[in-house]
Amino acid sequence: MTTTHDTDIGLSRNWAMSLIDGVRTRIEQIRVYRQTVRALSELSDRDLRDLGLSRAMIRSVAKEAALAV
């Protein structure tokens, strides 16, 4: 028989795991964002143009990559 206390512990555990998963995802998103900004910033203007990008677009492209995680 499941008691209210057991249910509360299960809900708390699920909540904690969801919180931890969210933090892990956010950390990964930050890592991908920084890595993308770094990689694109190292390219020449010509290389960026070949990719259809400009320097002004680097942050938005990095944000898009990070949100895809």
N, CA, C and O atoms as CSV, one atom per row, in Angstrom:
chain,resi,resn,atom,element,x,y,z
A,1,MET,N,N,0.845,-1.183,0.000
A,1,MET,CA,C,0.000,0.000,0.000
A,1,MET,C,C,0.887,1.242,0.000
A,1,MET,O,O,1.816,1.351,0.801
A,2,THR,N,N,0.602,2.154,-0.881
A,2,THR,CA,C,1.365,3.392,-0.977
A,2,THR,C,C,0.748,4.422,-0.049
A,2,THR,O,O,-0.454,4.685,-0.093
A,3,THR,N,N,1.581,4.987,0.778
A,3,THR,CA,C,1.093,6.017,1.684
A,3,THR,C,C,1.339,7.382,1.087
A,3,THR,O,O,2.061,7.530,0.101
A,4,THR,N,N,0.732,8.367,1.696
A,4,THR,CA,C,0.931,9.737,1.238
A,4,THR,C,C,2.395,10.120,1.348
A,4,THR,O,O,2.920,10.826,0.486
A,5,HIS,N,N,3.060,9.659,2.404
A,5,HIS,CA,C,4.469,9.952,2.612
A,5,HIS,C,C,5.311,9.371,1.474
A,5,HIS,O,O,6.201,10.046,0.956
A,6,ASP,N,N,5.034,8.125,1.083
A,6,ASP,CA,C,5.770,7.500,-0.018
A,6,ASP,C,C,5.551,8.266,-1.318
A,6,ASP,O,O,6.481,8.441,-2.106
A,7,THR,N,N,4.339,8.715,-1.535
A,7,THR,CA,C,4.018,9.486,-2.729
A,7,THR,C,C,4.759,10.817,-2.712
A,7,THR,O,O,5.292,11.248,-3.735
A,8,ASP,N,N,4.791,11.464,-1.557
A,8,ASP,CA,C,5.514,12.739,-1.434
A,8,ASP,C,C,6.996,12.561,-1.735
A,8,ASP,O,O,7.599,13.407,-2.394
A,9,ILE,N,N,7.585,11.475,-1.261
A,9,ILE,CA,C,9.004,11.216,-1.515
A,9,ILE,C,C,9.227,10.981,-3.000
A,9,ILE,O,O,10.198,11.476,-3.573
A,10,GLY,N,N,8.326,10.222,-3.628
A,10,GLY,CA,C,8.439,9.972,-5.062
A,10,GLY,C,C,8.330,11.248,-5.863
A,10,GLY,O,O,9.086,11.444,-6.815
A,11,LEU,N,N,7.409,12.121,-5.502
A,11,LEU,CA,C,7.256,13.398,-6.199
A,11,LEU,C,C,8.477,14.280,-5.985
A,11,LEU,O,O,8.937,14.949,-6.910
A,12,SER,N,N,8.997,14.278,-4.768
A,12,SER,CA,C,10.194,15.073,-4.479
A,12,SER,C,C,11.379,14.566,-5.270
A,12,SER,O,O,12.177,15.350,-5.784
A,13,ARG,N,N,11.493,13.252,-5.364
A,13,ARG,CA,C,12.601,12.658,-6.117
A,13,ARG,C,C,12.472,13.004,-7.601
A,13,ARG,O,O,13.459,13.359,-8.245
A,14,ASN,N,N,11.258,12.901,-8.141
A,14,ASN,CA,C,11.031,13.258,-9.549
A,14,ASN,C,C,11.335,14.728,-9.791
A,14,ASN,O,O,11.940,15.082,-10.803
A,15,TRP,N,N,10.919,15.580,-8.869
A,15,TRP,CA,C,11.178,17.013,-8.988
A,15,TRP,C,C,12.679,17.280,-8.975
A,15,TRP,O,O,13.184,18.063,-9.780
A,16,ALA,N,N,13.381,16.630,-8.064
A,16,ALA,CA,C,14.832,16.824,-7.962
A,16,ALA,C,C,15.537,16.334,-9.222
A,16,ALA,O,O,16.450,16.994,-9.719
A,17,MET,N,N,15.124,15.199,-9.735
A,17,MET,CA,C,15.746,14.668,-10.954
A,17,MET,C,C,15.468,15.587,-12.145
A,17,MET,O,O,16.344,15.796,-12.983
A,18,SER,N,N,14.266,16.132,-12.222
A,18,SER,CA,C,13.937,17.081,-13.292
A,18,SER,C,C,14.802,18.333,-13.185
A,18,SER,O,O,15.272,18.862,-14.192
A,19,LEU,N,N,15.003,18.796,-11.968
A,19,LEU,CA,C,15.842,19.967,-11.747
A,19,LEU,C,C,17.277,19.687,-12.174
A,19,LEU,O,O,17.897,20.504,-12.855
A,20,ILE,N,N,17.800,18.546,-11.779
A,20,ILE,CA,C,19.173,18.161,-12.138
A,20,ILE,C,C,19.302,18.020,-13.651
A,20,ILE,O,O,20.283,18.488,-14.229
A,21,ASP,N,N,18.335,17.387,-14.297
A,21,ASP,CA,C,18.360,17.248,-15.754
A,21,ASP,C,C,18.335,18.616,-16.436
A,21,ASP,O,O,19.027,18.830,-17.432
A,22,GLY,N,N,17.546,19.529,-15.903
A,22,GLY,CA,C,17.473,20.876,-16.459
A,22,GLY,C,C,18.802,21.615,-16.339
A,22,GLY,O,O,19.223,22.310,-17.264
A,23,VAL,N,N,19.448,21.460,-15.205
A,23,VAL,CA,C,20.747,22.104,-14.997
A,23,VAL,C,C,21.783,21.504,-15.943
A,23,VAL,O,O,22.578,22.231,-16.539
A,24,ARG,N,N,21.775,20.194,-16.080
A,24,ARG,CA,C,22.714,19.538,-17.000
A,24,ARG,C,C,22.510,20.016,-18.436
A,24,ARG,O,O,23.473,20.285,-19.155
A,25,THR,N,N,21.258,20.114,-18.838
A,25,THR,CA,C,20.947,20.591,-20.188
A,25,THR,C,C,21.440,22.015,-20.377
A,25,THR,O,O,22.035,22.340,-21.404
A,26,ARG,N,N,21.197,22.859,-19.393
A,26,ARG,CA,C,21.626,24.266,-19.493
A,26,ARG,C,C,23.149,24.365,-19.579
A,26,ARG,O,O,23.675,25.158,-20.360
A,27,ILE,N,N,23.856,23.571,-18.786
A,27,ILE,CA,C,25.323,23.568,-18.832
A,27,ILE,C,C,25.800,23.146,-20.215
A,27,ILE,O,O,26.731,23.741,-20.755
A,28,GLU,N,N,25.179,22.135,-20.789
A,28,GLU,CA,C,25.541,21.679,-22.134
A,28,GLU,C,C,25.247,22.757,-23.168
A,28,GLU,O,O,26.028,22.955,-24.098
A,29,GLN,N,N,24.125,23.454,-23.010
A,29,GLN,CA,C,23.791,24.530,-23.934
A,29,GLN,C,C,24.830,25.647,-23.879
A,29,GLN,O,O,25.226,26.186,-24.913
A,30,ILE,N,N,25.262,25.984,-22.689
A,30,ILE,CA,C,26.288,27.021,-22.532
A,30,ILE,C,C,27.589,26.577,-23.188
A,30,ILE,O,O,28.260,27.368,-23.852
A,31,ARG,N,N,27.942,25.312,-22.999
A,31,ARG,CA,C,29.164,24.774,-23.597
A,31,ARG,C,C,29.095,24.851,-25.124
A,31,ARG,O,O,30.051,25.281,-25.769
A,32,VAL,N,N,27.971,24.437,-25.696
A,32,VAL,CA,C,27.801,24.459,-27.148
A,32,VAL,C,C,27.826,25.897,-27.658
A,32,VAL,O,O,28.441,26.176,-28.687
A,33,TYR,N,N,27.168,26.808,-26.952
A,33,TYR,CA,C,27.154,28.223,-27.355
A,33,TYR,C,C,28.577,28.766,-27.415
A,33,TYR,O,O,28.983,29.343,-28.424
A,34,ARG,N,N,29.328,28.584,-26.343
A,34,ARG,CA,C,30.696,29.112,-26.281
A,34,ARG,C,C,31.597,28.483,-27.339
A,34,ARG,O,O,32.399,29.165,-27.977
A,35,GLN,N,N,31.453,27.180,-27.509
A,35,GLN,CA,C,32.269,26.475,-28.500
A,35,GLN,C,C,31.956,26.984,-29.914
A,35,GLN,O,O,32.865,27.172,-30.721
A,36,THR,N,N,30.698,27.200,-30.204
A,36,THR,CA,C,30.287,27.680,-31.524
A,36,THR,C,C,30.780,29.099,-31.766
A,36,THR,O,O,31.295,29.408,-32.841
A,37,VAL,N,N,30.624,29.967,-30.762
A,37,VAL,CA,C,31.116,31.342,-30.899
A,37,VAL,C,C,32.622,31.324,-31.130
A,37,VAL,O,O,33.122,32.037,-32.000
A,38,ARG,N,N,33.336,30.533,-30.373
A,38,ARG,CA,C,34.788,30.464,-30.513
A,38,ARG,C,C,35.187,29.991,-31.909
A,38,ARG,O,O,36.046,30.589,-32.558
A,39,ALA,N,N,34.549,28.904,-32.364
A,39,ALA,CA,C,34.904,28.331,-33.663
A,39,ALA,C,C,34.593,29.295,-34.804
A,39,ALA,O,O,35.412,29.475,-35.705
A,40,LEU,N,N,33.425,29.910,-34.771
A,40,LEU,CA,C,33.053,30.829,-35.845
A,40,LEU,C,C,33.889,32.114,-35.804
A,40,LEU,O,O,34.210,32.684,-36.847
A,41,SER,N,N,34.233,32.558,-34.610
A,41,SER,CA,C,35.037,33.774,-34.480
A,41,SER,C,C,36.443,33.590,-35.031
A,41,SER,O,O,37.083,34.560,-35.438
A,42,GLU,N,N,36.919,32.370,-35.046
A,42,GLU,CA,C,38.259,32.090,-35.562
A,42,GLU,C,C,38.306,32.074,-37.092
A,42,GLU,O,O,39.385,32.138,-37.681
A,43,LEU,N,N,37.145,31.990,-37.729
A,43,LEU,CA,C,37.104,31.969,-39.192
A,43,LEU,C,C,37.342,33.364,-39.764
A,43,LEU,O,O,37.040,34.374,-39.128
A,44,SER,N,N,37.878,33.395,-40.950
A,44,SER,CA,C,38.063,34.669,-41.644
A,44,SER,C,C,36.705,35.149,-42.155
A,44,SER,O,O,35.739,34.389,-42.224
A,45,ASP,N,N,36.665,36.429,-42.509
A,45,ASP,CA,C,35.424,36.983,-43.079
A,45,ASP,C,C,35.038,36.242,-44.358
A,45,ASP,O,O,33.857,36.023,-44.628
A,46,ARG,N,N,36.027,35.868,-45.123
A,46,ARG,CA,C,35.760,35.144,-46.367
A,46,ARG,C,C,35.152,33.771,-46.069
A,46,ARG,O,O,34.185,33.362,-46.713
A,47,ASP,N,N,35.724,33.064,-45.090
A,47,ASP,CA,C,35.176,31.756,-44.723
A,47,ASP,C,C,33.738,31.881,-44.210
A,47,ASP,O,O,32.882,31.056,-44.529
A,48,LEU,N,N,33.490,32.905,-43.426
A,48,LEU,CA,C,32.124,33.137,-42.939
A,48,LEU,C,C,31.176,33.408,-44.103
A,48,LEU,O,O,30.065,32.880,-44.141
A,49,ARG,N,N,31.617,34.231,-45.047
A,49,ARG,CA,C,30.785,34.519,-46.237
A,49,ARG,C,C,30.487,33.243,-47.013
A,49,ARG,O,O,29.372,33.045,-47.495
A,50,ASP,N,N,31.497,32.377,-47.133
A,50,ASP,CA,C,31.292,31.103,-47.834
A,50,ASP,C,C,30.208,30.265,-47.158
A,50,ASP,O,O,29.515,29.487,-47.814
A,51,LEU,N,N,30.070,30.430,-45.844
A,51,LEU,CA,C,29.032,29.713,-45.091
A,51,LEU,C,C,27.706,30.466,-45.083
A,51,LEU,O,O,26.715,29.996,-44.524
A,52,GLY,N,N,27.704,31.640,-45.711
A,52,GLY,CA,C,26.483,32.444,-45.736
A,52,GLY,C,C,26.274,33.220,-44.449
A,52,GLY,O,O,25.146,33.578,-44.109
A,53,LEU,N,N,27.363,33.482,-43.730
A,53,LEU,CA,C,27.281,34.170,-42.441
A,53,LEU,C,C,28.096,35.454,-42.457
A,53,LEU,O,O,28.979,35.646,-43.293
A,54,SER,N,N,27.773,36.327,-41.507
A,54,SER,CA,C,28.586,37.514,-41.262
A,54,SER,C,C,28.969,37.486,-39.784
A,54,SER,O,O,28.404,36.722,-39.001
A,55,ARG,N,N,29.920,38.313,-39.417
A,55,ARG,CA,C,30.336,38.372,-38.006
A,55,ARG,C,C,29.163,38.732,-37.095
A,55,ARG,O,O,29.074,38.256,-35.963
A,56,ALA,N,N,28.279,39.567,-37.596
A,56,ALA,CA,C,27.123,39.998,-36.801
A,56,ALA,C,C,26.180,38.842,-36.484
A,56,ALA,O,O,25.374,38.945,-35.559
A,57,MET,N,N,26.266,37.764,-37.221
A,57,MET,CA,C,25.354,36.629,-37.053
A,57,MET,C,C,25.889,35.562,-36.103
A,57,MET,O,O,25.162,34.632,-35.755
A,58,ILE,N,N,27.144,35.678,-35.679
A,58,ILE,CA,C,27.783,34.607,-34.908
A,58,ILE,C,C,27.004,34.274,-33.647
A,58,ILE,O,O,26.744,33.103,-33.371
A,59,ARG,N,N,26.630,35.284,-32.883
A,59,ARG,CA,C,25.918,35.012,-31.620
A,59,ARG,C,C,24.563,34.351,-31.849
A,59,ARG,O,O,24.179,33.443,-31.111
A,60,SER,N,N,23.847,34.799,-32.859
A,60,SER,CA,C,22.523,34.204,-33.099
A,60,SER,C,C,22.655,32.765,-33.598
A,60,SER,O,O,21.841,31.914,-33.241
A,61,VAL,N,N,23.660,32.487,-34.410
A,61,VAL,CA,C,23.893,31.129,-34.875
A,61,VAL,C,C,24.282,30.240,-33.698
A,61,VAL,O,O,23.827,29.100,-33.601
A,62,ALA,N,N,25.118,30.757,-32.811
A,62,ALA,CA,C,25.530,30.000,-31.627
A,62,ALA,C,C,24.351,29.721,-30.716
A,62,ALA,O,O,24.235,28.631,-30.157
A,63,LYS,N,N,23.467,30.714,-30.564
A,63,LYS,CA,C,22.276,30.527,-29.730
A,63,LYS,C,C,21.387,29.437,-30.311
A,63,LYS,O,O,20.872,28.584,-29.588
A,64,GLU,N,N,21.218,29.479,-31.620
A,64,GLU,CA,C,20.414,28.463,-32.293
A,64,GLU,C,C,21.006,27.056,-32.099
A,64,GLU,O,O,20.276,26.092,-31.866
A,65,ALA,N,N,22.325,26.958,-32.198
A,65,ALA,CA,C,22.994,25.671,-31.982
A,65,ALA,C,C,22.808,25.200,-30.549
A,65,ALA,O,O,22.579,24.015,-30.306
A,66,ALA,N,N,22.905,26.109,-29.616
A,66,ALA,CA,C,22.768,25.740,-28.203
A,66,ALA,C,C,21.348,25.284,-27.878
A,66,ALA,O,O,21.158,24.353,-27.096
A,67,LEU,N,N,20.373,25.922,-28.462
A,67,LEU,CA,C,18.978,25.563,-28.192
A,67,LEU,C,C,18.600,24.230,-28.833
A,67,LEU,O,O,17.597,23.621,-28.464
A,68,ALA,N,N,19.401,23.785,-29.786
A,68,ALA,CA,C,19.136,22.500,-30.432
A,68,ALA,C,C,19.590,21.317,-29.569
A,68,ALA,O,O,19.320,20.163,-29.901
A,69,VAL,N,N,20.276,21.607,-28.470
A,69,VAL,CA,C,20.764,20.545,-27.579
A,69,VAL,C,C,19.598,19.921,-26.863
A,69,VAL,O,O,19.784,19.005,-26.062
